[in-house]
Amino acid sequence: MGGTHAAPKDEAAVVALHAFEKSKGHLPEDLDGLVPEYLDAVPRDPFDGKPLRYSRAKRIVYSIGSDLIDRGGATATGEDDSCGDSLEPTFRIGG
């Protein structure tokens, strides 16, 4: 996906968010709202071990990235559902 090196758990979170929105008509307030119906647990960021970041307002799920600086997710979008910042892998929630 767009050079961001997506981990399966990142993609699982996006798929779960799509399913939640389709079922409920809106996105959850936070990723905890997906547990246990859509995910067994909130996926962890591989860089710092904390939960993946999520912005309902921006409709993104993102990782803090290897520099461990939280910039709020990448903003440049590619052709797929990934955003173009390899420092902070970011995935759009289509809709």
C-alpha positions in Angstrom: 0.0 0.0 0.0 1.6 3.2 -1.2 5.0 2.6 0.3 3.8 2.7 3.9 4.5 -0.9 4.7 1.1 -1.7 6.1 0.9 -4.3 8.8 -2.1 -6.6 8.8 -3.3 -5.2 12.1 -3.4 -1.7 10.5 -5.5 -3.0 7.7 -7.7 -5.0 10.2 -8.5 -1.8 12.1 -9.5 0.0 8.8 -11.7 -3.0 7.8 -13.3 -3.0 11.3 -14.0 0.7 11.1 -15.7 0.2 7.7 -17.8 -2.6 9.1 -18.8 -0.5 12.2 -19.8 2.5 10.0 -21.8 0.3 7.6 -23.6 -1.3 10.5 -24.1 1.7 12.8 -24.2 4.6 10.3 -21.3 6.4 11.9 -17.7 5.8 13.1 -16.9 5.1 16.7 -15.6 7.7 19.0 -12.4 5.7 19.5 -10.9 2.3 18.5 -12.1 0.8 21.8 -15.6 1.0 20.3 -14.6 -1.8 17.9 -13.9 -4.3 20.8 -15.1 -7.0 21.0 -17.7 -7.0 18.2 -15.3 -6.1 15.4 -11.8 -6.7 16.9 -10.5 -8.8 19.7 -8.3 -5.9 20.9 -7.2 -2.5 19.7 -4.2 -3.1 17.5 -0.8 -1.9 18.9 1.5 0.4 17.0 4.6 -1.6 16.1 6.9 1.4 16.8 5.9 2.3 20.4 3.6 -0.5 21.5 0.7 1.9 22.3 -2.7 1.6 20.6 -2.8 2.6 16.9 -3.8 6.3 16.6 -7.2 7.1 15.1 -8.9 10.4 14.2 -12.6 10.2 13.7 -12.7 13.8 12.4 -9.9 13.2 9.8 -11.2 9.6 9.1 -7.7 8.1 9.5 -5.9 5.3 11.4 -2.1 5.9 11.7 1.1 4.7 13.3 3.5 7.1 15.1 6.3 5.9 12.8 9.9 5.1 13.3 10.9 8.6 14.6 8.3 8.3 17.4 6.9 11.8 16.8 3.1 12.0 16.6 2.3 14.5 13.8 -1.4 13.6 13.7 -1.2 11.4 10.7 -0.1 12.1 7.1 -2.2 14.3 4.9 -1.0 13.6 1.4 -3.1 10.9 -0.2 -2.1 8.3 -2.8 -4.2 6.3 -5.2 -5.2 3.7 -2.6 -6.4 4.1 1.0 -2.9 4.9 2.3 -1.5 8.4 2.7 1.9 9.3 1.3 4.0 9.9 4.4 6.3 7.0 5.1 7.4 8.6 8.4 3.9 8.2 9.8 2.0 5.4 8.0 -1.6 6.6 7.6 -4.7 4.9 6.3 -7.9 6.7 5.2 -11.3 5.4 6.2 -13.3 5.7 3.0 -16.8 6.7 3.1 
